[in-house]
């Protein structure tokens, strides 16, 4: 194209290997489970501090 403007549709991007994509999936899943555990623990600590007991 004139003026040095590139066409984004002609850009070919190589796909990451399957193991690398799976590694990202496992990392993101693990981080979300860990974050949920931290939030649950904080809620439990706040409820215990407020005098709420399970029995």
mmCIF file as Biopython writes it, N, C-alpha, C and O atoms, coordinates in Angstrom:
data_model
#
loop_
_atom_site.group_PDB
_atom_site.id
_atom_site.type_symbol
_atom_site.label_atom_id
_atom_site.label_alt_id
_atom_site.label_comp_id
_atom_site.label_asym_id
_atom_site.label_entity_id
_atom_site.label_seq_id
_atom_site.pdbx_PDB_ins_code
_atom_site.Cartn_x
_atom_site.Cartn_y
_atom_site.Cartn_z
_atom_site.occupancy
_atom_site.B_iso_or_equiv
_atom_site.auth_seq_id
_atom_site.auth_asym_id
_atom_site.pdbx_PDB_model_num
ATOM 1   N N  . UNK A ? 1  ? 0.840   -1.184  0.000  1.0 0.0 1  A 1 
ATOM 2   C CA . UNK A ? 1  ? 0.000   0.000   0.000  1.0 0.0 1  A 1 
ATOM 3   C C  . UNK A ? 1  ? 0.882   1.244   0.000  1.0 0.0 1  A 1 
ATOM 4   O O  . UNK A ? 1  ? 1.966   1.237   0.584  1.0 0.0 1  A 1 
ATOM 5   N N  . UNK A ? 2  ? 0.434   2.288   -0.639 1.0 0.0 2  A 1 
ATOM 6   C CA . UNK A ? 2  ? 1.227   3.515   -0.657 1.0 0.0 2  A 1 
ATOM 7   C C  . UNK A ? 2  ? 1.257   4.179   0.716  1.0 0.0 2  A 1 
ATOM 8   O O  . UNK A ? 2  ? 0.317   4.063   1.503  1.0 0.0 2  A 1 
ATOM 9   N N  . UNK A ? 3  ? 2.335   4.862   0.977  1.0 0.0 3  A 1 
ATOM 10  C CA . UNK A ? 3  ? 2.446   5.589   2.237  1.0 0.0 3  A 1 
ATOM 11  C C  . UNK A ? 3  ? 2.979   4.747   3.382  1.0 0.0 3  A 1 
ATOM 12  O O  . UNK A ? 3  ? 3.027   5.231   4.513  1.0 0.0 3  A 1 
ATOM 13  N N  . UNK A ? 4  ? 3.378   3.515   3.137  1.0 0.0 4  A 1 
ATOM 14  C CA . UNK A ? 4  ? 3.957   2.669   4.163  1.0 0.0 4  A 1 
ATOM 15  C C  . UNK A ? 4  ? 2.960   2.058   5.115  1.0 0.0 4  A 1 
ATOM 16  O O  . UNK A ? 4  ? 3.355   1.552   6.166  1.0 0.0 4  A 1 
ATOM 17  N N  . UNK A ? 5  ? 1.681   2.085   4.791  1.0 0.0 5  A 1 
ATOM 18  C CA . UNK A ? 5  ? 0.662   1.492   5.650  1.0 0.0 5  A 1 
ATOM 19  C C  . UNK A ? 5  ? 0.592   0.002   5.347  1.0 0.0 5  A 1 
ATOM 20  O O  . UNK A ? 5  ? 0.422   -0.395  4.194  1.0 0.0 5  A 1 
ATOM 21  N N  . UNK A ? 6  ? 0.720   -0.817  6.376  1.0 0.0 6  A 1 
ATOM 22  C CA . UNK A ? 6  ? 0.702   -2.264  6.157  1.0 0.0 6  A 1 
ATOM 23  C C  . UNK A ? 6  ? -0.707  -2.805  6.314  1.0 0.0 6  A 1 
ATOM 24  O O  . UNK A ? 6  ? -1.530  -2.243  7.037  1.0 0.0 6  A 1 
ATOM 25  N N  . UNK A ? 7  ? -0.966  -3.882  5.639  1.0 0.0 7  A 1 
ATOM 26  C CA . UNK A ? 7  ? -2.260  -4.546  5.727  1.0 0.0 7  A 1 
ATOM 27  C C  . UNK A ? 7  ? -2.180  -5.610  6.814  1.0 0.0 7  A 1 
ATOM 28  O O  . UNK A ? 7  ? -1.375  -6.535  6.707  1.0 0.0 7  A 1 
ATOM 29  N N  . UNK A ? 8  ? -2.992  -5.499  7.852  1.0 0.0 8  A 1 
ATOM 30  C CA . UNK A ? 8  ? -2.944  -6.427  8.978  1.0 0.0 8  A 1 
ATOM 31  C C  . UNK A ? 8  ? -3.442  -7.814  8.598  1.0 0.0 8  A 1 
ATOM 32  O O  . UNK A ? 8  ? -3.095  -8.792  9.259  1.0 0.0 8  A 1 
ATOM 33  N N  . UNK A ? 9  ? -4.251  -7.916  7.544  1.0 0.0 9  A 1 
ATOM 34  C CA . UNK A ? 9  ? -4.802  -9.210  7.158  1.0 0.0 9  A 1 
ATOM 35  C C  . UNK A ? 9  ? -3.750  -10.112 6.521  1.0 0.0 9  A 1 
ATOM 36  O O  . UNK A ? 9  ? -3.919  -11.331 6.500  1.0 0.0 9  A 1 
ATOM 37  N N  . UNK A ? 10 ? -2.680  -9.540  6.007  1.0 0.0 10 A 1 
ATOM 38  C CA . UNK A ? 10 ? -1.632  -10.343 5.380  1.0 0.0 10 A 1 
ATOM 39  C C  . UNK A ? 10 ? -0.623  -10.861 6.393  1.0 0.0 10 A 1 
ATOM 40  O O  . UNK A ? 10 ? 0.238   -11.672 6.052  1.0 0.0 10 A 1 
ATOM 41  N N  . UNK A ? 11 ? -0.718  -10.410 7.605  1.0 0.0 11 A 1 
ATOM 42  C CA . UNK A ? 11 ? 0.218   -10.820 8.659  1.0 0.0 11 A 1 
ATOM 43  C C  . UNK A ? 11 ? -0.107  -12.246 9.101  1.0 0.0 11 A 1 
ATOM 44  O O  . UNK A ? 11 ? -1.209  -12.521 9.575  1.0 0.0 11 A 1 
ATOM 45  N N  . UNK A ? 12 ? 0.845   -13.134 8.945  1.0 0.0 12 A 1 
ATOM 46  C CA . UNK A ? 12 ? 0.633   -14.517 9.381  1.0 0.0 12 A 1 
ATOM 47  C C  . UNK A ? 12 ? 1.342   -14.709 10.708 1.0 0.0 12 A 1 
ATOM 48  O O  . UNK A ? 12 ? 2.537   -14.443 10.834 1.0 0.0 12 A 1 
ATOM 49  N N  . UNK A ? 13 ? 0.598   -15.170 11.684 1.0 0.0 13 A 1 
ATOM 50  C CA . UNK A ? 13 ? 1.135   -15.363 13.027 1.0 0.0 13 A 1 
ATOM 51  C C  . UNK A ? 13 ? 1.229   -16.856 13.304 1.0 0.0 13 A 1 
ATOM 52  O O  . UNK A ? 13 ? 0.253   -17.586 13.132 1.0 0.0 13 A 1 
ATOM 53  N N  . UNK A ? 14 ? 2.399   -17.309 13.731 1.0 0.0 14 A 1 
ATOM 54  C CA . UNK A ? 14 ? 2.592   -18.725 14.033 1.0 0.0 14 A 1 
ATOM 55  C C  . UNK A ? 14 ? 1.870   -19.069 15.333 1.0 0.0 14 A 1 
ATOM 56  O O  . UNK A ? 14 ? 1.935   -18.322 16.309 1.0 0.0 14 A 1 
ATOM 57  N N  . UNK A ? 15 ? 1.185   -20.202 15.332 1.0 0.0 15 A 1 
ATOM 58  C CA . UNK A ? 15 ? 0.500   -20.665 16.538 1.0 0.0 15 A 1 
ATOM 59  C C  . UNK A ? 15 ? 1.524   -21.229 17.512 1.0 0.0 15 A 1 
ATOM 60  O O  . UNK A ? 15 ? 2.497   -21.868 17.113 1.0 0.0 15 A 1 
ATOM 61  N N  . UNK A ? 16 ? 1.289   -20.983 18.784 1.0 0.0 16 A 1 
ATOM 62  C CA . UNK A ? 16 ? 2.180   -21.529 19.808 1.0 0.0 16 A 1 
ATOM 63  C C  . UNK A ? 16 ? 2.000   -23.049 19.863 1.0 0.0 16 A 1 
ATOM 64  O O  . UNK A ? 16 ? 0.923   -23.557 19.550 1.0 0.0 16 A 1 
ATOM 65  N N  . UNK A ? 17 ? 3.038   -23.768 20.256 1.0 0.0 17 A 1 
ATOM 66  C CA . UNK A ? 17 ? 2.907   -25.231 20.364 1.0 0.0 17 A 1 
ATOM 67  C C  . UNK A ? 17 ? 1.823   -25.617 21.370 1.0 0.0 17 A 1 
ATOM 68  O O  . UNK A ? 17 ? 1.501   -24.864 22.289 1.0 0.0 17 A 1 
ATOM 69  N N  . UNK A ? 18 ? 1.273   -26.813 21.166 1.0 0.0 18 A 1 
ATOM 70  C CA . UNK A ? 18 ? 0.179   -27.291 22.011 1.0 0.0 18 A 1 
ATOM 71  C C  . UNK A ? 18 ? 0.580   -27.324 23.473 1.0 0.0 18 A 1 
ATOM 72  O O  . UNK A ? 18 ? -0.211  -26.927 24.328 1.0 0.0 18 A 1 
ATOM 73  N N  . UNK A ? 19 ? 1.784   -27.786 23.789 1.0 0.0 19 A 1 
ATOM 74  C CA . UNK A ? 19 ? 2.205   -27.895 25.187 1.0 0.0 19 A 1 
ATOM 75  C C  . UNK A ? 19 ? 2.298   -26.518 25.838 1.0 0.0 19 A 1 
ATOM 76  O O  . UNK A ? 19 ? 2.028   -26.376 27.031 1.0 0.0 19 A 1 
ATOM 77  N N  . UNK A ? 20 ? 2.676   -25.504 25.063 1.0 0.0 20 A 1 
ATOM 78  C CA . UNK A ? 20 ? 2.784   -24.161 25.617 1.0 0.0 20 A 1 
ATOM 79  C C  . UNK A ? 20 ? 1.402   -23.584 25.914 1.0 0.0 20 A 1 
ATOM 80  O O  . UNK A ? 20 ? 1.207   -22.918 26.931 1.0 0.0 20 A 1 
ATOM 81  N N  . UNK A ? 21 ? 0.446   -23.841 25.025 1.0 0.0 21 A 1 
ATOM 82  C CA . UNK A ? 21 ? -0.915  -23.379 25.270 1.0 0.0 21 A 1 
ATOM 83  C C  . UNK A ? 21 ? -1.519  -24.095 26.466 1.0 0.0 21 A 1 
ATOM 84  O O  . UNK A ? 21 ? -2.229  -23.475 27.257 1.0 0.0 21 A 1 
ATOM 85  N N  . UNK A ? 22 ? -1.251  -25.392 26.615 1.0 0.0 22 A 1 
ATOM 86  C CA . UNK A ? 22 ? -1.756  -26.146 27.763 1.0 0.0 22 A 1 
ATOM 87  C C  . UNK A ? 22 ? -1.105  -25.670 29.058 1.0 0.0 22 A 1 
ATOM 88  O O  . UNK A ? 22 ? -1.751  -25.632 30.105 1.0 0.0 22 A 1 
ATOM 89  N N  . UNK A ? 23 ? 0.177   -25.306 28.985 1.0 0.0 23 A 1 
ATOM 90  C CA . UNK A ? 23 ? 0.876   -24.805 30.166 1.0 0.0 23 A 1 
ATOM 91  C C  . UNK A ? 23 ? 0.215   -23.513 30.657 1.0 0.0 23 A 1 
ATOM 92  O O  . UNK A ? 23 ? 0.029   -23.331 31.860 1.0 0.0 23 A 1 
ATOM 93  N N  . UNK A ? 24 ? -0.140  -22.620 29.734 1.0 0.0 24 A 1 
ATOM 94  C CA . UNK A ? 24 ? -0.822  -21.390 30.117 1.0 0.0 24 A 1 
ATOM 95  C C  . UNK A ? 24 ? -2.175  -21.686 30.738 1.0 0.0 24 A 1 
ATOM 96  O O  . UNK A ? 24 ? -2.567  -21.045 31.712 1.0 0.0 24 A 1 
ATOM 97  N N  . UNK A ? 25 ? -2.891  -22.654 30.179 1.0 0.0 25 A 1 
ATOM 98  C CA . UNK A ? 25 ? -4.192  -23.039 30.725 1.0 0.0 25 A 1 
ATOM 99  C C  . UNK A ? 25 ? -4.043  -23.517 32.164 1.0 0.0 25 A 1 
ATOM 100 O O  . UNK A ? 25 ? -4.822  -23.124 33.032 1.0 0.0 25 A 1 
ATOM 101 N N  . UNK A ? 26 ? -3.049  -24.362 32.422 1.0 0.0 26 A 1 
ATOM 102 C CA . UNK A ? 26 ? -2.825  -24.901 33.766 1.0 0.0 26 A 1 
ATOM 103 C C  . UNK A ? 26 ? -2.408  -23.784 34.729 1.0 0.0 26 A 1 
ATOM 104 O O  . UNK A ? 26 ? -2.856  -23.757 35.876 1.0 0.0 26 A 1 
ATOM 105 N N  . UNK A ? 27 ? -1.560  -22.871 34.271 1.0 0.0 27 A 1 
ATOM 106 C CA . UNK A ? 27 ? -1.113  -21.766 35.129 1.0 0.0 27 A 1 
ATOM 107 C C  . UNK A ? 27 ? -2.285  -20.865 35.501 1.0 0.0 27 A 1 
ATOM 108 O O  . UNK A ? 27 ? -2.439  -20.493 36.664 1.0 0.0 27 A 1 
ATOM 109 N N  . UNK A ? 28 ? -3.107  -20.516 34.524 1.0 0.0 28 A 1 
ATOM 110 C CA . UNK A ? 28 ? -4.249  -19.639 34.795 1.0 0.0 28 A 1 
ATOM 111 C C  . UNK A ? 28 ? -5.253  -20.336 35.703 1.0 0.0 28 A 1 
ATOM 112 O O  . UNK A ? 28 ? -5.802  -19.713 36.611 1.0 0.0 28 A 1 
ATOM 113 N N  . UNK A ? 29 ? -5.502  -21.631 35.467 1.0 0.0 29 A 1 
ATOM 114 C CA . UNK A ? 29 ? -6.426  -22.388 36.314 1.0 0.0 29 A 1 
ATOM 115 C C  . UNK A ? 29 ? -5.897  -22.450 37.752 1.0 0.0 29 A 1 
ATOM 116 O O  . UNK A ? 29 ? -6.643  -22.214 38.702 1.0 0.0 29 A 1 
ATOM 117 N N  . UNK A ? 30 ? -4.619  -22.764 37.903 1.0 0.0 30 A 1 
ATOM 118 C CA . UNK A ? 30 ? -4.023  -22.850 39.234 1.0 0.0 30 A 1 
ATOM 119 C C  . UNK A ? 30 ? -4.061  -21.521 39.970 1.0 0.0 30 A 1 
ATOM 120 O O  . UNK A ? 30 ? -4.330  -21.482 41.170 1.0 0.0 30 A 1 
ATOM 121 N N  . UNK A ? 31 ? -3.793  -20.431 39.259 1.0 0.0 31 A 1 
ATOM 122 C CA . UNK A ? 31 ? -3.830  -19.107 39.880 1.0 0.0 31 A 1 
ATOM 123 C C  . UNK A ? 31 ? -5.245  -18.745 40.322 1.0 0.0 31 A 1 
ATOM 124 O O  . UNK A ? 31 ? -5.428  -18.124 41.369 1.0 0.0 31 A 1 
ATOM 125 N N  . UNK A ? 32 ? -6.243  -19.128 39.532 1.0 0.0 32 A 1 
ATOM 126 C CA . UNK A ? 32 ? -7.621  -18.807 39.914 1.0 0.0 32 A 1 
ATOM 127 C C  . UNK A ? 32 ? -8.060  -19.624 41.124 1.0 0.0 32 A 1 
ATOM 128 O O  . UNK A ? 32 ? -8.765  -19.108 41.991 1.0 0.0 32 A 1 
ATOM 129 N N  . UNK A ? 33 ? -7.655  -20.889 41.194 1.0 0.0 33 A 1 
ATOM 130 C CA . UNK A ? 33 ? -7.991  -21.717 42.358 1.0 0.0 33 A 1 
ATOM 131 C C  . UNK A ? 33 ? -7.298  -21.170 43.602 1.0 0.0 33 A 1 
ATOM 132 O O  . UNK A ? 33 ? -7.898  -21.117 44.676 1.0 0.0 33 A 1 
ATOM 133 N N  . UNK A ? 34 ? -6.047  -20.769 43.463 1.0 0.0 34 A 1 
ATOM 134 C CA . UNK A ? 34 ? -5.306  -20.192 44.585 1.0 0.0 34 A 1 
ATOM 135 C C  . UNK A ? 34 ? -5.959  -18.891 45.062 1.0 0.0 34 A 1 
ATOM 136 O O  . UNK A ? 34 ? -6.098  -18.673 46.266 1.0 0.0 34 A 1 
ATOM 137 N N  . UNK A ? 35 ? -6.355  -18.037 44.134 1.0 0.0 35 A 1 
ATOM 138 C CA . UNK A ? 35 ? -7.010  -16.778 44.505 1.0 0.0 35 A 1 
ATOM 139 C C  . UNK A ? 35 ? -8.333  -17.040 45.218 1.0 0.0 35 A 1 
ATOM 140 O O  . UNK A ? 35 ? -8.659  -16.358 46.189 1.0 0.0 35 A 1 
ATOM 141 N N  . UNK A ? 36 ? -9.091  -18.016 44.745 1.0 0.0 36 A 1 
ATOM 142 C CA . UNK A ? 36 ? -10.351 -18.361 45.402 1.0 0.0 36 A 1 
ATOM 143 C C  . UNK A ? 36 ? -10.099 -18.863 46.819 1.0 0.0 36 A 1 
ATOM 144 O O  . UNK A ? 36 ? -10.853 -18.531 47.734 1.0 0.0 36 A 1 
ATOM 145 N N  . UNK A ? 37 ? -9.050  -19.656 47.010 1.0 0.0 37 A 1 
ATOM 146 C CA . UNK A ? 37 ? -8.699  -20.137 48.343 1.0 0.0 37 A 1 
ATOM 147 C C  . UNK A ? 37 ? -8.320  -19.008 49.282 1.0 0.0 37 A 1 
ATOM 148 O O  . UNK A ? 37 ? -8.689  -19.025 50.456 1.0 0.0 37 A 1 
ATOM 149 N N  . UNK A ? 38 ? -7.586  -18.027 48.776 1.0 0.0 38 A 1 
ATOM 150 C CA . UNK A ? 38 ? -7.194  -16.878 49.599 1.0 0.0 38 A 1 
ATOM 151 C C  . UNK A ? 38 ? -8.424  -16.077 50.017 1.0 0.0 38 A 1 
ATOM 152 O O  . UNK A ? 38 ? -8.551  -15.694 51.181 1.0 0.0 38 A 1 
ATOM 153 N N  . UNK A ? 39 ? -9.329  -15.822 49.074 1.0 0.0 39 A 1 
ATOM 154 C CA . UNK A ? 39 ? -10.547 -15.065 49.390 1.0 0.0 39 A 1 
ATOM 155 C C  . UNK A ? 39 ? -11.406 -15.826 50.397 1.0 0.0 39 A 1 
ATOM 156 O O  . UNK A ? 39 ? -11.939 -15.227 51.331 1.0 0.0 39 A 1 
ATOM 157 N N  . UNK A ? 40 ? -11.545 -17.140 50.217 1.0 0.0 40 A 1 
ATOM 158 C CA . UNK A ? 40 ? -12.344 -17.942 51.148 1.0 0.0 40 A 1 
ATOM 159 C C  . UNK A ? 40 ? -11.734 -17.921 52.545 1.0 0.0 40 A 1 
ATOM 160 O O  . UNK A ? 40 ? -12.457 -17.834 53.537 1.0 0.0 40 A 1 
ATOM 161 N N  . UNK A ? 41 ? -10.414 -18.000 52.628 1.0 0.0 41 A 1 
ATOM 162 C CA . UNK A ? 41 ? -9.741  -17.954 53.925 1.0 0.0 41 A 1 
ATOM 163 C C  . UNK A ? 41 ? -9.939  -16.598 54.597 1.0 0.0 41 A 1 
ATOM 164 O O  . UNK A ? 41 ? -10.169 -16.528 55.804 1.0 0.0 41 A 1 
ATOM 165 N N  . UNK A ? 42 ? -9.851  -15.526 53.819 1.0 0.0 42 A 1 
ATOM 166 C CA . UNK A ? 42 ? -10.072 -14.192 54.387 1.0 0.0 42 A 1 
ATOM 167 C C  . UNK A ? 42 ? -11.499 -14.046 54.908 1.0 0.0 42 A 1 
ATOM 168 O O  . UNK A ? 42 ? -11.704 -13.502 55.993 1.0 0.0 42 A 1 
ATOM 169 N N  . UNK A ? 43 ? -12.488 -14.525 54.149 1.0 0.0 43 A 1 
ATOM 170 C CA . UNK A ? 43 ? -13.870 -14.473 54.618 1.0 0.0 43 A 1 
ATOM 171 C C  . UNK A ? 43 ? -14.043 -15.288 55.892 1.0 0.0 43 A 1 
ATOM 172 O O  . UNK A ? 43 ? -14.740 -14.863 56.813 1.0 0.0 43 A 1 
ATOM 173 N N  . UNK A ? 44 ? -13.416 -16.449 55.947 1.0 0.0 44 A 1 
ATOM 174 C CA . UNK A ? 44 ? -13.533 -17.294 57.143 1.0 0.0 44 A 1 
ATOM 175 C C  . UNK A ? 44 ? -12.923 -16.602 58.355 1.0 0.0 44 A 1 
ATOM 176 O O  . UNK A ? 44 ? -13.483 -16.653 59.450 1.0 0.0 44 A 1 
ATOM 177 N N  . UNK A ? 45 ? -11.771 -15.952 58.160 1.0 0.0 45 A 1 
ATOM 178 C CA . UNK A ? 45 ? -11.127 -15.232 59.255 1.0 0.0 45 A 1 
ATOM 179 C C  . UNK A ? 45 ? -11.993 -14.064 59.729 1.0 0.0 45 A 1 
ATOM 180 O O  . UNK A ? 45 ? -12.119 -13.830 60.931 1.0 0.0 45 A 1 
ATOM 181 N N  . UNK A ? 46 ? -12.591 -13.331 58.784 1.0 0.0 46 A 1 
ATOM 182 C CA . UNK A ? 46 ? -13.459 -12.208 59.167 1.0 0.0 46 A 1 
ATOM 183 C C  . UNK A ? 46 ? -14.695 -12.698 59.910 1.0 0.0 46 A 1 
ATOM 184 O O  . UNK A ? 46 ? -15.116 -12.074 60.885 1.0 0.0 46 A 1 
ATOM 185 N N  . UNK A ? 47 ? -15.274 -13.794 59.468 1.0 0.0 47 A 1 
ATOM 186 C CA . UNK A ? 47 ? -16.463 -14.322 60.131 1.0 0.0 47 A 1 
ATOM 187 C C  . UNK A ? 47 ? -16.127 -14.845 61.524 1.0 0.0 47 A 1 
ATOM 188 O O  . UNK A ? 47 ? -16.916 -14.679 62.454 1.0 0.0 47 A 1 
ATOM 189 N N  . UNK A ? 48 ? -14.972 -15.469 61.671 1.0 0.0 48 A 1 
ATOM 190 C CA . UNK A ? 48 ? -14.544 -15.945 62.989 1.0 0.0 48 A 1 
ATOM 191 C C  . UNK A ? 48 ? -14.287 -14.756 63.914 1.0 0.0 48 A 1 
ATOM 192 O O  . UNK A ? 48 ? -14.648 -14.794 65.090 1.0 0.0 48 A 1 
ATOM 193 N N  . UNK A ? 49 ? -13.668 -13.706 63.387 1.0 0.0 49 A 1 
ATOM 194 C CA . UNK A ? 49 ? -13.404 -12.511 64.194 1.0 0.0 49 A 1 
ATOM 195 C C  . UNK A ? 49 ? -14.701 -11.827 64.621 1.0 0.0 49 A 1 
ATOM 196 O O  . UNK A ? 49 ? -14.747 -11.183 65.669 1.0 0.0 49 A 1 
ATOM 197 N N  . UNK A ? 50 ? -15.752 -11.965 63.813 1.0 0.0 50 A 1 
ATOM 198 C CA . UNK A ? 50 ? -17.045 -11.350 64.144 1.0 0.0 50 A 1 
ATOM 199 C C  . UNK A ? 50 ? -17.847 -12.214 65.107 1.0 0.0 50 A 1 
ATOM 200 O O  . UNK A ? 50 ? -18.945 -11.831 65.512 1.0 0.0 50 A 1 
ATOM 201 N N  . UNK A ? 51 ? -17.316 -13.371 65.479 1.0 0.0 51 A 1 
ATOM 202 C CA . UNK A ? 51 ? -17.999 -14.226 66.438 1.0 0.0 51 A 1 
ATOM 203 C C  . UNK A ? 51 ? -18.871 -15.293 65.819 1.0 0.0 51 A 1 
ATOM 204 O O  . UNK A ? 51 ? -19.611 -15.969 66.533 1.0 0.0 51 A 1 
ATOM 205 N N  . UNK A ? 52 ? -18.807 -15.462 64.530 1.0 0.0 52 A 1 
ATOM 206 C CA . UNK A ? 52 ? -19.605 -16.505 63.881 1.0 0.0 52 A 1 
ATOM 207 C C  . UNK A ? 52 ? -18.849 -17.825 63.957 1.0 0.0 52 A 1 
ATOM 208 O O  . UNK A ? 52 ? -17.674 -17.907 63.599 1.0 0.0 52 A 1 
ATOM 209 N N  . UNK A ? 53 ? -19.531 -18.836 64.419 1.0 0.0 53 A 1 
ATOM 210 C CA . UNK A ? 53 ? -18.930 -20.167 64.537 1.0 0.0 53 A 1 
ATOM 211 C C  . UNK A ? 53 ? -19.770 -21.163 63.759 1.0 0.0 53 A 1 
ATOM 212 O O  . UNK A ? 53 ? -20.957 -20.933 63.528 1.0 0.0 53 A 1 
ATOM 213 N N  . UNK A ? 54 ? -19.162 -22.262 63.356 1.0 0.0 54 A 1 
ATOM 214 C CA . UNK A ? 54 ? -19.907 -23.273 62.596 1.0 0.0 54 A 1 
ATOM 215 C C  . UNK A ? 54 ? -20.694 -24.204 63.505 1.0 0.0 54 A 1 
ATOM 216 O O  . UNK A ? 54 ? -21.534 -24.966 63.026 1.0 0.0 54 A 1 
ATOM 217 N N  . UNK A ? 55 ? -20.437 -24.157 64.815 1.0 0.0 55 A 1 
ATOM 218 C CA . UNK A ? 55 ? -21.197 -25.018 65.741 1.0 0.0 55 A 1 
ATOM 219 C C  . UNK A ? 55 ? -21.705 -24.246 66.919 1.0 0.0 55 A 1 
ATOM 220 O O  . UNK A ? 55 ? -22.361 -24.814 67.792 1.0 0.0 55 A 1 
#
